[in-house]
Amino acid sequence: MSELRGRLASWDSMIIVVTAVVVVAASIGVENFGTSTNFTFLVLDLLPIALIALPMTMIVITGEIDLSVASTLGLTSAIMGDLWNRGLTIETIIPLCVLVGALLGAVNGVLINRLGLPSLAVTIGTLALYRGLALVVLGDAAVADFPWAFTGWVTGTIGGGPVPNVLLVLVVLAVAFGVVLHATPVGRALFAIGANDQAARFSGIDVARTKFWLYVVSGAIAGLAGVLWTLRYSSARADNGAGLELAVVAAVLLGGVSIFGGRGSLWGVLSGVLLLAVLQNALRLQDVSGQALNIVTGVLLIASVLLPNIITGVRDSVHRRRRRTVPLKSS
C-alpha cells in the first residue's frame, strides 16, 4: 500500500493528472479545441517534440544533454532540399537524411565521450555550427515541390478520421524506446550511469560507448524529425525547427526526468510533451502571440526543475520528522 501511495504521489503521476485536467478544461473553455481538425493539428505539432524527446530522455537520464537537436533537424531539412534540387529521388533522400543526422550525433558523441568535453558546452557549439551549415547548404531559399505521395501521407489521417498517419511512427518508436529503457539491461545501465557513472564503470558498464551511441540515436531521430517536418510543410528551409530544443528539454524535465540524471520515465515525458502541446495549442486558439508562447515554455522549463526538487525536499523532511516521532518499543 505504501508503494502504491508513493507511485500515486510521484511527479510522473502528477503530470499525467495535470495533463488530463488541462485537456478537459481546454475542451470546455476554448472554442474549437475539441474538434477533430484541431486534434489532427495538435498531434502534428507535438510530433517532432515527442520524437526528439525519446532519445533526449535517455541522454538526460545519464546526466548529459543535447541542445543541438533542433539545428540537426534544420540541417537535415536543408540537405533534403538541396538533394531534391540535385535530382535525387525522395526514396534515396529520406534514409540519407537520417544517416546525416546520425553522423551529426556521432560528432557530439566523439567530442563528449572520447575527448571528455562537457555536453552542455559541446552541444551549444554544435547548435550554432549545424545551423550555420544549414544556411551554407540552402541559404535563405526554400524548396517546396516535394512529391504529393509523401507530403500527403504525412499530413493525411488514418481512414479519413482525426488521427494523423504519422502518429503510427511515434507510437512504434515510443514503444521501442520504452521497452529498451524500462525492460532491458541497457535501460538499467542508463539509470546506473546517471546515478553514479564511476560506480557504473566499476560494475562493468562501458559508460563512454553507451553515451556515444545515445548521441548517434539522438541525431538519427532528429534527422527523421527534419524529414517529417519538411514533408509536413512541404518546405525545406535552413531555419526549420529553430528554438525547438527548448520545448524538447522543457517536456523532458516536465515529465519528471531529473536534470542531474538517474531518475525519470518515458511515459512521464510523453505526458509532459502532451501537456506542453495542449497549452500551446489552446493559447494559439485564443490568439496568443508567439512571444507569449515562448514565455510559457520558459516558465514551464523553470518550474519543471524547481518544483520536483521542492516536493522531494518537503517529502524527505516529512519522512525524517516521522522517524523522529516514532516511539521506541519498550523491551
N, C-alpha and C positions, 0 to 999 in steps of 0.2 A: 504493500500500500504506500509506503514512504517513497519507493522508487517511482510509482505512478504519479504521486504528487510532485516529485521532482521534475518529471518529464513535462507535466502539465504547466509547471511554473517556469520552464525553460524559455530562453529568449526565442528559440525557433517556434515554439508553440504560440507564444505571444504574438509574433509577427503573422503567423497564419490566421489567428483570431482577428488581429487588427486589419489584415487584408480583407477578410470576409466582411467585416463591419464597413470598411470603406467602399467595397463593391456594392453592398446593399444601400448605403447612404447615397452613393452616386447614382444608382439606378432610380432611386426615389426622387432625389433633389436636382439632378442635372438633366435637362431636356436632351433627348436623343441618345443618352448614354447607353440605354438598354436595347437599342436597335441592333438588328443583325448586321447592318452595314458598319456600324461603329465597332462591333465586336471584331469584324474582319480587320478593320484598320488597327484596332488595338493590338491584335496578335501580330500583324505585320510590323508594327512599331517596336514591339518588345523583342521580336525575333533576334536581331543582331546583338542586343544586350544579353539576352539569355544564352545565346550560343557562346559568346566570348566569356560569359561568366562561368561556364562549365570548367574549362581548364584554369581560369583565374582562381576559382575556389581551391583547387588543388595547390596552386602556387602559393596562395596566401596561407593555407594550412601549414605549408613547410616553412613559413616565416619570411617569404620573399614577396615580390610584387612585380608586375609587368605593366608599365604605363605606356608602352609603345604599341598596344594592340590597335588603337584607332588609326594610327599612322600606318600600320601594317595593312589595315583594311583599305586605307586611301591609296597606298602604293600599289596593292594588287588590283584595285579598281582602275588605276591609271594604266598599268601594264595590260590589263584586259582590253581597254580601249585602244591602246597602241597596237597590240597584236591583231585586233579585229581590223584596224585600218590597214595593216600589212597583208591582209588576206587569209589569215589562218582561220580554220573552222572553229565554231564555238565549242564543238566536242573536244577539240585539242586544247583550246584556251582554258577551259574550266579546270582540268587537272593540273595544267601548268601553273595557274594562279595559286592553287592550293599548295603546290610544291614550292613556289616562290615564298609563300607565307611561312612554310616550314623552314626554309633556308634563313629567312629573316629572324625567325625564332631561334634558330641554331646559332646565329651571330650573338644574340643575347646570352644564350646558354654558355658559349665559349668564354665570353668576357666575364661572366659572373662566376662560373663554376670551374673554369680552367685557370683563369688569371686571378680569381679571388676578389673581383671588384664588387662593390655593393650594388644590389639590384636596383635600388632607387635611383642612384646616380646613372647607372648604365642605361636604364630604360627611359629616363628623361632625355638622355643624349640621343638614343635611337628614335625616340618620339620625334625630335626635331630633324634628325638625319633622314628618316624614312619619308617624312612629309616633304622635306626638301627634294628628295629624289623623285617623289611623285610629280612635283612641279617641273622637274627637269624632263621627265618622261613625256608628260602631256601638256605642260604649261597651263594656261588658263582656259584651254579649249575643253569641249565636251563632245563625247562620242555617243550617239543616240540611236543608231539604226540596227540594234541587235534583233535577231530573229524572233518573230512573234511566238513561235512554238515554245521558246524558253521564257520570254518575258510574260507570256500569257499564263504559263504554268505557275510561275512564282506569284503572280498577282491573283490567280484563279482560286476557286474554292472546291472542296470535295463535294461532288454531286450537285453543284449549284447552291449548296447551303452556305451557312456563315463561316464554316471552318476552313481557313486557308490551306492549300496543299502543302505549303512549306512547314506547317505545324508538324507534319509527319517527320520531317528531318529533325526538328527539335526533340520530338518525343523519343525517337530512336537513339539519338546521341545522349539525351538526358538519362535514359535507362542504362545505356552502356557506361557512362561516367559514374552513375550512381552505384552500379554493381561493382565497378573497379574500386571506388573509394570506400564503400561500406561493407563489401563482402569478399575482399581478396587480400592476400598478403601485401600486395602493392599499396593498397589503401592504408593498411595498418602501418606500413613503413612510412608513409607520408605523415601520418599523425605523430609517429615516433620522432621523425626528423624535426617537426615543428615544436614538439615538446622539449627535446634536448638533442641537438644534432651530434654532439660529442658522444653521448650515450648510444645513439643510433649507429655511429661508426663502430664503436666497440662491440656492438651486437652483430656486426657483420653486414650492415646496410651500406651500399655504395652511394653515399649521400650526393656526391658531385654528379655522378652519372644519372641518378634519379632526377635531380633538379634539371640537368641538361635536357633530358627528354621531355620534361614538363614544358619547357620553353619552346621546344620544337612543336609539340602538340598545340600549344597556345598560338603559335604563329600560323600553323596549318588551319586551325579553326577560324582565326581572324581572316585568313585568306579566303576561306569558304564564305564567311560573312561578307567580305568585299564583293565576291561574285554575286551573292544573293541580293545585296544592296544595289549593285549596278543593274541587275536584271529587273528588280522591282521598279526602279525609277527609269529604267531604260536610258541610263545616263552614266557614262564613265567620266569621273572628274577627279582631279587631284585632291580636292578638299572634301571628298565624301567621307562621312564619319567623323569629321573634326569635332573634338570635345567629347566623343563617346566614351573615352576611357574613364571619365569622372562618373558617368552613370553606371558603368560596369562595377567600378570599385565601390560606389555607394550601395549598389544592390547586393554585392557580396558581403560587405560589412553589415548592412541592414539585415541580411539573412542569418546573422549570428556567427559568422566566421571571425575568429579573433585576429586582429591585426598583428598580434605577437606570435601567431602560429599555434598549432597543436590542438585546435578546437574548431568545430563547425560541422555543418551537414549540407549536402547538396539540396535537399528538399527545403530547408530553410532559405537557402539562396534563391531558389526558384520562386518562393513566396515573396522574397524581397524584390525580385525583378517584377513580379506581378503588381506588388504594391506601388512601386515607383511608376510603372507604366500606367496604372489606373489613375494615380494622382495627376500625372502629366496629361493624360487624355481628358480627364474631367475638367482640368483647368483650361485646356485648349478649347473645349466646347463652350467654356464661359468667356472666350475671347481674351484670355490672359496672355500677355506678351511673352516672347521667348526669353527675354531678360529675367522676367519673374520666374519662369520655369527653371532657369539656372540657379536662382536663389533657393528655390525649393530643393533642388538636387544638393546644393551646398549644405543647407540646413540638415537634410536627411543624412548626409555623409558625416557631419559633426555629431549628430545625435546617435548614429549607429556605432560610433566609437565611444562616446561618453556614457550613454545610458546603460549598456551592458556592464561596464566597469562599476557604475554606481550601484546597480542591482546586485552584482556579485559581492561588492563590499558590504552592503546592508545585510545580505543573506549570511555572509561569514560572521558578521558582528552578532547577528541574532543567534547563530549556532553556538558561538563562543559564550554568549551570555547564558544560553540554556544549559550548556555543560557546567558552568559555574554554579548554577542554581539547583542542579540535580542533587538531592540529599544522598549522603553516603549511607549504605546499608550497615546497620549495626551487626556485629558478629554474634 
